[in-house]
Amino acid sequence: MRSKSHILLPAILVLATLLCACAAGPEPIELTKFSPSPVDRGDYDQAYHPIEGHQNLKFPVGFEFRFAAVEPQADGSIVQRLTESWGSAIKWEGEKHRRRTQGKYVVEATISEVWPGVVYAPLWIYSEGSREGGHEFDFEYMDGRLEYNLHNGEGGFRMRSVDKDLAGHRVRWTIERRPGQVVMSAISLTDGWSDRLVVRPRTVADWARQKGAPADLRFPPDSIPMFPLTELWRCRTPAWCGTWRALPPGETIDMTIHGYSFSR
């Protein structure tokens, strides 16, 4: 007859293996790196292109996106910078031209610090030029709070909100769009923290019935192409993003994009 210790040993080994796997954290993934050379201002066939100018609905007076605020680095990352008067944004032109109606979008990013009045948007997808209006699924991080937001045209709805200090964390941001479903997830590669939201048409229909929901809130049609963007900006609504505090002379708020992985 086998002893109980012999019977239990394989189970203990399996459990130990599972615990070790969990402790190891998320699996590394292969990221596409950026060219260390600045992008050509007139070339919109590159992987990304910086956005320029003021946006009335988002920014305080005197603030704008600047082309030069996106700085390629020798290690294959890019750094997006922000000051009191300018911030940075990139439109992922390569993905926009593909006009995908589904896909998996991954960006790994690190923010230098959490600063009041600043919105960090490491990844969001958008349906520019659609007759349906501008649909968006957004990660927006501000004042120590992560929001998952859905927009249809100018209206917006906060699907989920989570408090988490992500200053200095390297975070993997993922939006996966499939027919009838969008999955959004954030994983800190620094401490293992993670959060996830699954959005379906029925979920959005339930939200649309809530008091105060935008009148046109709906799940974006599966047939509409969407593409990713990345932004770092000052917002004009202190009640939402915190009250801007002046930066020390010569300092910037930085968001480093380490690389990306976009696939069908």
Secondary structure, DSSP 8 states (H G I E B T S, - for coil): ---HHHHHHHHHHHHHHHHHHHHH-S-----B---SS---TT--SSS-EE--B--TTTS-TT-EE-GGGEEE-TTS-EEEEE-SSEEEEEE-HHHHHHT-SSEEEEEEEEES---TTEEEEEEEEE-TT-TT--EEEEEEEETTEEEEEEEETTEEEEEEEEE---BT-EEEEEEEEETTEEEEEEEETTT--EEEEEE-HHHHHHHHTSTT--TT-----TTS--EEEEEEEE-S-HHHH-------TT--EEEEEEEEEEE-
